[in-house]
Amino acid sequence: MAAVTGESLASLQEQLADTLDGAELAVAAELFHALDVLDSSPALRRSLTDPSREAQDRASVVRALFGAKVRAGTATVLEAVASQRWSRERDLGDAVERLAVSVAAVQAEKGGLEGLEALESDLLSFRRAVSSSHEVQHALTEPQAEAEAKRKLAGRLSAEVGAEARLLIDRAVTAPRGLRPEALVERFAGQVAARQQRWIAQVTVAKELDVAHQRRLSSSLDRYFGRELKLDVVVDPSVVGGIRVQVGDEVVDSTVSTRLNDLNRRLAG
């Protein structure tokens, strides 16, 4: 991933956090529809990725094209994407796709970690079902097959999945954007898995914790991070003492080894 695109994606995730958290699943569907429009129009993609145009001008193009046809949250996301700079034209569409998956993951996350795990499981179960059958793979990649026929086949293979998985699976089989459908589903699952890390506290300690200590620690971390976390406890004698906790990108480290290393760096400096 080029540096410009990486920076733009990071900026969007931060800028749109509240919008994505408050969006309905229908916003994801509208973003996928907008992506179809972008993918079908090279001229539009060039216009929206032209670095010589001001960000406001690019956003105004999106507003004129989609603003009256989509929900406010969808328009906000599309305008924000158009306002960023992208290394390649395709990166613009990839960002829209990624944000659509984020909306679906946010909806699943309303059920907590269990909701995200269920979504990931639904997606990976479908991927396995497709990968295990050459006939299914052929049917889903046949250029002459109607999109509705592919959607119906996917529905038979994943009849019990939730609404979020249904949207993502249907998208993957009808508009895989140059990938095999099962590969795109796997990529979607990877994005969902990454979001699960926000709900898993990776705890590193020097020695085993008894059940009572784990319960007290779990309660304290839930209060600190503001959500119910699942503990993943790792015993590492090299930390000497104290505790290291990582939830997503956030790290709280009070281990003795870390404090000693900090002290050594200060003495050496």
N, C-alpha and C positions, 0 to 999 in steps of 0.2 A: 504494500500500500504506500503510495507516494506521500511525502510529508504534508503537502497541502491538503490532501483529502483526509488524512488522519486527523489533522488539526480541526478541519471543518466538522468531521463527525463528532469529535469530542466536544466542540463548541455547541453543536446542535443538541446533544444529549443533555448538556447542562441548561441551555437556554429553554428547551422544550419540556423540562422535567414536569412542571406543573400541568402543562397542556396534555401530555401523554398520560399522566396519572388520572386526569379527569375525563379522558376521552371514552366514548362508547366503542363497542366492537365495530359498529357501523363505520366509524372513522377509519379503521384498518381496511375495510372493504372499499371505501372511497379512495384511500391512498393507492390501493392496488389498481383501481380503475384509472386514476390519474397516471400511474406508471405505464399502463397500456397506451395512453395517449402520448406520453413522452417517448416510449419505445417505437411508436409508429411514425414519429416525425423528427427526422434528422435536423430539419431547419429549426424546430422549436428547441431541441437540445442545444444546438449551436448558439442560439439566442440566449439561452439561460446559463450557458457556461462561458460566455464571451467575457474575458477579463477586462476588456476595454469599456464595458458598460457598467454604469453605477449599480450598486446593489439595489437601490430603490427602484431603478428602472426595470431590473430583472424581476423584482417582486411584483411590480405593477403588471407585468405581462401575465404572471400566474394569476393575479387577482382578477384581471379582465377575462381570462379563459375559464377559471374554475369558481371564482368567488360566489356567484349567484347559484351555483349548482350543487354545492357541497355544504356540509356543516361547518360552523365557525372553527371548530378545532382542526378540521381537515385543511381549511384555508390557511390557518395560522402555521401549520406544519409545512405546507407547500411553499408559502412565502418565505419562511425561514430557510428552507433548503435552497431556494433560488437565490437568496441573498448571500449564500456562502460561495467560496471559490472552490473549484474542483480541478484535479489534475487531468482527468479525462472526461469526455462527455458521458460515458457509461457510468462514471462514479455518481453522477447526479441521480440516475435511476436507482442505482444500488442503495443510495442513502434513503430514498423514498421507500424502497422495499424493506430496508432494515428498520425504519421507523414504524412501518405497518406491522411488522412482527413484534416490535416493542409494545404497540398498543394491545395486540392479542395477548402478549405475556402479562401485561398489566391487568387485563381482565381476569386471567387465570390466577394471578397473584392475590386477587381479592379473597381467594380461599386459602391464603397463606402458602407456606412451603408445600403443603399437600396439593394445592391447586397447580402450582408450577410443576411439581413432580408428575402429576397426572397428565398434564399437557405434554411434557417431554416423553412420557411413556407411550401416549397415544401416537405421537409422531414416529417414534422409533419402532413401535410395533408395526405401523404401516410400512416403514422402510424395509423391515425384515420380510414382510409378506410379499412385497414387490421383488426384492432381491432374490427370493427363493424360487421364483417362477419366471422362466424365460418367456413363456407365453404372455404373462402379464406385462413384463417389460416391453415386449414387442407391441402389445395393444396400446400401451400408454405413450409410446414414442412413434407410433404410426402416423406419418404426416397427413394422410388422407382421412384419418378418423375424426369424427366430429368431437368438439370439446365437450358437448353434453354426454356423449357416449363414454368418454374418459372419466367424466365426473361421476357417472352412474357406476362404473366399474370400481372407482375408488371408494364410492359409498358402500358397495357390497363388501369390500375388503376392510372397511373401518366403520362398521355400522353403529358401534356403541360409543364413539368418541364424543367429546364435548364440543360446544359451539366453536371455541377458539381453534381446536385442532381441525374441525371440519373446514373452517375458512382457509387455514394454511395448507391443508392437504389438497383441497380443491384448486387452490391457486397453483400449487406445484405441478399438478397434472395437466392443467389447462394452459399455463403460461410459465414454463420452466426457464425461459430466457437463456436458452443455449445449454442448459444443464440437463442431465437425466432427472426425471421427477424425484426418484429416491434420493439422489444426491442433494437436491434442493431441500427436500424434507429434512435430511440430516443436517444441513446448514441451519435451518430454522431451529431444529432441536438444540444445536450447539448454542444458539443465541439464548434460548430459554434456560439452558443449563447454566450459562454464565450469570443470568439474573438470579438463579437459585443461591448463588454465593452470598447474596445479601441476607439470606436467612440461615446460613450455616456459620456458626462461630467455631473457627479452627483454634483450639486451645492447646498450647504447648506448655507442659510442666515437667519438673525434674523427676517426679515420682507419681505413682498411681494415686488417684483421688478416690476416697470412699464415697459411697452413695450419698450420704448426708452432705458431704462437701460439694459434690457435683450439683446437688439440688440447690444449695445456697448460691453457688456460683452461677447456675443457670438463671435463678431469680434476679440476681444482681445485674447480669448482662442483659436480660430482657428489659429491665428498667433503664439501663444506661443507653441501649440502642433503640429503645422505643418500640420493640416488636418481639414476638415470641420466637426465640432462636433454637436451632437444633445444635447441640454440642458435638463436636468432633474432637475428642481428646487424644493428643499424641504425647507419649512419655519420651522425653529426651534428656538424659542425665547431664548433657553438656551445658544446659541452661543454668545449672547449679541450684538455683532457687528462684522464687517469684513465678511470674506467669506471663505468657505472650498470647494475645488474642487478636485474631484477624477475622473481620467480617467484611466481605467484599474487598474494597480497596483500603478500608480503614484498619489501622493497626494500633493496638495499645500494648506496649512492651515494658514490663517492669521486671524483667529477668535480671538476675545477678550478672550473668555473662555480658549482657548488653551494657549494664552500668559500668562494669569493669573496662569494657572496650571503649566506652565514651571517656572514661577517666584516662586511659592510656593515650587516646588521641589528643586530649587536652594537654597532657604532660609532654607529649612529643611535639606539640605545636608551639 
